[in-house]
Amino acid sequence: MSPAIAAKEGGRQRRPGSHHHCLDVRSEVPPALALCGDGPAGGEAEALLPPEPETPTVRGPRGCRAELGSVLLLLALYVLQGIPLGLAGSVPLILQSKNASYTEQAFFSFVFWPFSLKLLWAPLVDAVYLRRFGRRKSWLVPTQYVLGLFMIYLSTQVDVLLGDGQGRGPDVVALTVTFFLFEFLAATQDIAVDGWALTMLSRENVGYASTCNSVGQTAGYFLGNVLFLALESASFCNKYLRFQPQPRGIVTLSDFLFFWGAVFLITTTLVALFKKENKELTPTKEETKGITDTYKLLFSIIKMPAVFTFCLLILTAKVGFSAADAVTGLKLVEEGVPKEHLALLAVPMVPLQIILPLIISKYTAGPQPLNTFYKAMPFRLLLGLEFAFLVWWTPKVRHEGGFPIYYYVVVLLSYALHQISLYSMYVAIMAFNAKVSDPLIGGTYMTLLNTVSNLGGNWPSTVALWLVDPLTVKECSGAQEQACGNALEAELCTKAGGSCVTTLDGYYVESVICVILGFGWWFLLGPKFKKLQDEGQSSWKCKRTN
């Protein structure tokens, strides 16, 4: 519903929301046979472990306590991973409070694409490394050092990039390029950490890796988004944390970036010096030629008729939700809802986000998981209209002190209903992907299907943000000879003594159009989408040549 509180499948934010995979590129058994990740609170995955090399010694099972240090290290690395995601998710709300246009918001939304596109360079991260330093440390250590130094440098520039509020607005192009690189590095670190998790822990304890992933990234996202927005807000700090009001919050984005940049550098140094990779579990025949095998395999999977049809349908299935998911939260900020209050609404949703997948999985575990997707879709589409009504209602209940309690209760209930429909569709897609993936190449297969599903949420959100301004109609009140079609005309209107007044908000137009398109997809393409689950297993198996 907003960059801070909406849990989207498209990887726009971390759940609160982004997806994780790691590919194990091997030269012998073509090719990528391992994928790892977390559950719905932070991505989707299965784990297909590479076979352990034969060793002459036989060791008994190791308890979790014996590997507590490794578990805590994984948890810390995943917390660090969530920080850039949370910070990137907070920037759109800051831009909205600085009156950034929706076209600029659309441009910035490309920042959230790397986590959905990391399949493109994951095979490289898995296959190229310095054996003496360690397969995963070869990427983790330099990536985290660059991240730390980058954050410290960014802390000296971010105030300039965000604008001074005195006639100079945010430099959205520079912010987008900067945070895109920021998220690209975080996604690369994610590939390395996910891969290391499979060998850092013993086979009997490897299940704790997904727990560290989910808990760590959620905690990191909370620190980088919810906590930061609360401490950065002067009104929140003055109301709840201070005795004497101050014009600024307790921390600034510059302070926050510098602190976590230092934490990244210190943590990375400790890992580089003191943590050794488990050489016994490192495969001995992993060469860079496995990269070509992986890309060939991905292409052969996409060419299969059933997979190609699935990709086309899932890339268009989420168009109907794009206005509600991408624009609603920004509209609420525009209407005066404090951004830190929207961020804090994510906190009571955490228990619901944990419980929902457990309940919904009972209905998606059978042979036809897409039935749940199909049934939940109209309810989520109708919630898009409810969100539009919520935005329309917001200024009518606003008073001098802010918003009444019952308003936030309504917002919270709306968000809870949205989560139920969202998770019903999300879990159904994950169950279907697991059901049809060829078990011989399950890691690569699942990663590809999930990547396409993520992109199906990314591109509609970007387009939805881009279209808000062109669909909005404004007129110059007080200077009738002037217009307000663009920024230059709006400036001329103001100089002529008038003011631009919105006569038709593009968000409402877009909301209606999206719902119509969504129901059109549901009626015309939904049945075809459901029929994919009736295809035989042979339709989904990849023909391989040895």
Backbone hydrogen bonds, N-H to C=O, Kabsch-Sander energy under -0.5 kcal/mol:
donor,donor_aa,acceptor,acceptor_aa,energy
6,A,2,S,-2.6
8,K,6,A,-0.9
11,G,8,K,-0.7
13,Q,17,G,-0.7
15,R,16,P,-3.4
24,D,34,A,-0.6
25,V,23,L,-0.8
26,R,24,D,-0.5
26,R,31,P,-0.8
27,S,285,K,-1.0
33,L,24,D,-1.9
33,L,31,P,-0.8
42,G,39,G,-2.7
42,G,43,G,-0.5
43,G,39,G,-0.8
49,L,47,A,-0.7
59,R,57,T,-0.5
66,A,63,G,-0.6
67,E,63,G,-0.7
67,E,64,C,-1.0
68,L,65,R,-1.3
71,V,67,E,-2.2
72,L,68,L,-2.6
73,L,69,G,-2.1
74,L,70,S,-2.5
75,L,71,V,-2.3
76,A,72,L,-2.4
77,L,73,L,-2.6
78,Y,74,L,-2.3
79,V,75,L,-2.0
80,L,76,A,-2.3
81,Q,77,L,-1.7
82,G,78,Y,-1.5
83,I,79,V,-1.0
83,I,80,L,-0.5
85,L,81,Q,-0.8
86,G,82,G,-2.5
87,L,83,I,-2.6
88,A,84,P,-2.4
89,G,85,L,-1.9
90,S,86,G,-1.1
90,S,87,L,-0.6
91,V,87,L,-1.2
94,I,90,S,-1.8
95,L,91,V,-3.0
96,Q,92,P,-2.2
97,S,93,L,-1.9
98,K,94,I,-0.8
98,K,95,L,-0.6
99,N,96,Q,-1.6
100,A,95,L,-2.2
105,Q,101,S,-1.9
106,A,102,Y,-2.3
107,F,103,T,-1.9
108,F,104,E,-2.3
109,S,105,Q,-1.5
110,F,107,F,-1.3
111,V,108,F,-2.3
112,F,109,S,-1.5
113,W,110,F,-1.6
116,S,113,W,-1.6
117,L,113,W,-1.1
117,L,114,P,-0.6
118,K,114,P,-0.8
120,L,117,L,-2.4
121,W,118,K,-1.0
122,A,118,K,-1.6
125,V,121,W,-1.8
126,D,122,A,-2.1
127,A,123,P,-1.7
128,V,124,L,-2.2
129,Y,127,A,-0.6
131,R,129,Y,-0.7
134,G,130,L,-2.4
138,S,134,G,-1.7
139,W,136,R,-1.2
140,L,136,R,-3.0
141,V,137,K,-1.6
143,T,139,W,-2.0
144,Q,140,L,-2.6
145,Y,141,V,-2.3
146,V,142,P,-2.5
147,L,143,T,-2.4
148,G,144,Q,-2.7
149,L,145,Y,-2.7
150,F,146,V,-2.8
151,M,147,L,-2.4
152,I,148,G,-2.1
153,Y,149,L,-2.5
154,L,150,F,-2.8
155,S,151,M,-1.8
156,T,152,I,-0.6
156,T,153,Y,-1.3
157,Q,153,Y,-0.5
157,Q,154,L,-1.1
158,V,154,L,-2.5
161,L,157,Q,-2.1
162,L,158,V,-2.2
163,G,159,D,-0.6
163,G,160,V,-0.8
164,D,168,R,-0.6
165,G,168,R,-1.2
169,G,167,G,-0.6
171,D,161,L,-3.3
172,V,170,P,-1.3
175,L,171,D,-2.4
176,T,172,V,-2.7
177,V,173,V,-2.4
178,T,174,A,-2.4
179,F,175,L,-2.9
180,F,176,T,-2.3
181,L,177,V,-1.9
182,F,178,T,-1.9
183,E,179,F,-2.7
184,F,180,F,-2.4
185,L,181,L,-2.3
186,A,182,F,-1.8
187,A,183,E,-2.6
188,T,184,F,-2.0
189,Q,185,L,-2.5
190,D,186,A,-2.0
191,I,187,A,-1.8
192,A,188,T,-1.9
193,V,189,Q,-2.6
194,D,190,D,-2.7
195,G,191,I,-2.0
196,W,192,A,-2.4
197,A,193,V,-2.1
198,L,194,D,-0.7
198,L,195,G,-0.8
199,T,195,G,-0.6
199,T,196,W,-1.0
200,M,196,W,-2.8
201,L,197,A,-1.0
205,N,202,S,-1.1
206,V,202,S,-0.8
206,V,203,R,-0.7
208,Y,205,N,-2.0
209,A,206,V,-1.8
210,S,207,G,-0.5
211,T,207,G,-0.8
212,C,208,Y,-2.6
213,N,209,A,-2.4
214,S,210,S,-2.6
215,V,211,T,-2.8
216,G,212,C,-2.6
217,Q,213,N,-2.3
218,T,214,S,-1.8
219,A,215,V,-2.4
220,G,216,G,-2.7
221,Y,217,Q,-2.8
222,F,218,T,-2.3
223,L,219,A,-2.3
224,G,220,G,-2.6
225,N,221,Y,-1.8
226,V,221,Y,-0.6
227,L,222,F,-2.9
228,F,223,L,-0.9
229,L,225,N,-2.6
230,A,226,V,-1.9
231,L,227,L,-2.6
232,E,228,F,-2.2
233,S,229,L,-0.8
233,S,230,A,-0.5
234,A,232,E,-0.5
237,C,233,S,-2.2
238,N,234,A,-2.7
239,K,235,S,-1.8
240,Y,236,F,-2.5
241,L,237,C,-2.1
242,R,237,C,-1.2
249,G,232,E,-0.7
250,I,231,L,-1.5
251,V,231,L,-1.4
256,F,252,T,-2.5
257,L,253,L,-2.5
258,F,254,S,-2.1
259,F,255,D,-2.4
260,W,256,F,-2.3
261,G,257,L,-2.2
262,A,258,F,-2.0
263,V,259,F,-2.0
264,F,260,W,-2.4
265,L,261,G,-2.0
266,I,262,A,-2.4
267,T,263,V,-2.7
268,T,264,F,-2.5
269,T,265,L,-2.0
270,L,266,I,-2.1
271,V,267,T,-2.3
272,A,268,T,-2.7
273,L,269,T,-2.0
274,F,270,L,-2.5
275,K,271,V,-1.7
276,K,274,F,-0.6
279,K,277,E,-1.1
281,L,278,N,-0.9
282,T,279,K,-1.1
287,E,285,K,-0.7
290,G,287,E,-1.8
291,I,288,T,-1.9
293,D,289,K,-1.2
294,T,290,G,-2.1
295,Y,291,I,-2.1
296,K,292,T,-2.3
297,L,293,D,-2.2
298,L,294,T,-2.4
299,F,295,Y,-2.0
300,S,296,K,-2.2
301,I,297,L,-2.0
302,I,298,L,-2.1
303,K,299,F,-1.7
304,M,300,S,-0.5
304,M,301,I,-1.3
308,F,304,M,-3.0
309,T,305,P,-2.3
310,F,306,A,-2.2
311,C,307,V,-2.7
312,L,308,F,-2.1
313,L,309,T,-2.2
314,I,310,F,-2.9
315,L,311,C,-1.8
316,T,312,L,-0.6
316,T,313,L,-0.9
317,A,313,L,-1.1
319,V,316,T,-1.2
321,F,318,K,-1.2
322,S,319,V,-1.3
325,D,321,F,-2.8
326,A,322,S,-2.5
327,V,323,A,-1.8
328,T,323,A,-1.0
328,T,324,A,-0.6
329,G,1,M,-3.3
331,K,327,V,-2.3
332,L,328,T,-2.2
333,V,329,G,-1.8
334,E,330,L,-2.2
335,E,331,K,-1.9
336,G,333,V,-1.6
337,V,332,L,-2.5
341,H,338,P,-0.6
342,L,338,P,-1.6
343,A,339,K,-2.1
344,L,340,E,-2.1
345,L,341,H,-1.1
346,A,343,A,-1.6
347,V,344,L,-1.4
349,M,346,A,-0.5
350,V,346,A,-0.5
350,V,347,V,-1.5
353,Q,349,M,-2.5
354,I,350,V,-1.4
355,I,351,P,-2.3
356,L,352,L,-2.7
358,L,354,I,-0.6
359,I,355,I,-1.8
360,I,356,L,-3.1
361,S,357,P,-2.1
362,K,359,I,-1.1
363,Y,360,I,-1.8
364,T,360,I,-1.0
365,A,361,S,-0.9
371,N,368,Q,-1.3
372,T,369,P,-1.1
373,F,369,P,-1.0
374,Y,370,L,-2.4
375,K,371,N,-2.2
376,A,372,T,-2.1
377,M,373,F,-1.4
380,R,376,A,-1.9
381,L,377,M,-2.2
382,L,378,P,-2.3
383,L,379,F,-1.6
384,G,380,R,-0.9
384,G,381,L,-0.8
385,L,381,L,-0.8
386,E,382,L,-1.7
387,F,383,L,-2.5
388,A,384,G,-1.7
389,F,385,L,-2.1
390,L,386,E,-2.2
391,V,387,F,-2.3
392,W,388,A,-2.1
393,W,389,F,-2.3
394,T,390,L,-1.6
396,K,393,W,-0.9
397,V,393,W,-0.9
397,V,394,T,-1.1
398,R,394,T,-0.6
399,H,402,G,-2.9
402,G,399,H,-1.9
407,Y,404,P,-0.7
408,Y,404,P,-1.2
409,V,405,I,-1.9
410,V,406,Y,-2.0
411,V,407,Y,-2.3
412,L,408,Y,-2.6
413,L,409,V,-2.5
414,S,410,V,-2.4
415,Y,411,V,-2.4
416,A,412,L,-2.3
417,L,413,L,-2.3
418,H,414,S,-2.1
419,Q,415,Y,-2.3
420,I,416,A,-1.9
421,S,417,L,-2.0
422,L,418,H,-2.7
423,Y,419,Q,-3.0
424,S,420,I,-1.8
425,M,421,S,-1.7
426,Y,422,L,-2.6
427,V,423,Y,-2.9
428,A,424,S,-1.3
429,I,425,M,-2.1
430,M,426,Y,-2.2
431,A,427,V,-2.5
432,F,428,A,-2.3
433,N,429,I,-2.6
434,A,430,M,-2.1
435,K,431,A,-1.9
436,V,432,F,-2.2
437,S,433,N,-1.4
441,I,438,D,-1.5
442,G,439,P,-0.9
444,T,32,A,-1.1
445,Y,441,I,-2.5
446,M,442,G,-2.9
447,T,443,G,-2.2
448,L,444,T,-2.3
449,L,445,Y,-2.3
450,N,446,M,-2.7
451,T,447,T,-2.3
452,V,448,L,-2.3
453,S,449,L,-2.0
454,N,450,N,-2.3
455,L,451,T,-2.5
456,G,452,V,-1.7
457,G,454,N,-1.6
458,N,454,N,-1.6
459,W,455,L,-2.0
461,S,457,G,-1.1
462,T,458,N,-2.0
463,V,459,W,-2.4
464,A,460,P,-2.7
465,L,461,S,-2.1
466,W,462,T,-1.9
467,L,463,V,-1.8
468,V,464,A,-0.7
468,V,465,L,-0.7
469,D,465,L,-0.5
471,L,467,L,-1.8
472,T,468,V,-0.7
472,T,469,D,-1.0
473,V,504,L,-2.9
474,K,472,T,-0.5
475,E,501,V,-2.4
476,C,482,Q,-0.6
477,S,475,E,-0.8
477,S,499,S,-3.2
479,A,476,C,-0.6
482,Q,479,A,-2.2
484,C,474,K,-0.6
490,A,486,N,-2.4
491,E,487,A,-1.9
492,L,488,L,-2.0
493,C,489,E,-2.2
494,T,490,A,-2.0
495,K,491,E,-2.3
496,A,492,L,-1.5
497,G,494,T,-1.6
498,G,493,C,-2.5
499,S,477,S,-2.0
501,V,475,E,-2.9
503,T,473,V,-2.5
503,T,501,V,-0.5
504,L,473,V,-1.9
508,Y,505,D,-0.9
509,V,505,D,-1.4
510,E,506,G,-2.9
511,S,507,Y,-2.5
512,V,508,Y,-2.0
513,I,509,V,-2.4
514,C,510,E,-3.0
515,V,511,S,-2.1
516,I,512,V,-2.3
517,L,513,I,-2.8
518,G,514,C,-2.8
519,F,515,V,-2.6
520,G,516,I,-2.1
521,W,517,L,-2.4
522,W,518,G,-2.3
523,F,519,F,-2.5
524,L,520,G,-2.6
525,L,521,W,-2.0
526,G,521,W,-2.0
529,F,525,L,-2.4
530,K,526,G,-2.4
531,K,527,P,-1.8
532,L,528,K,-0.6
532,L,529,F,-1.0
533,Q,530,K,-1.5
534,D,531,K,-1.6
535,E,532,L,-1.2
539,S,536,G,-1.6
540,W,537,Q,-1.3
541,K,537,Q,-0.8
544,R,542,C,-0.6
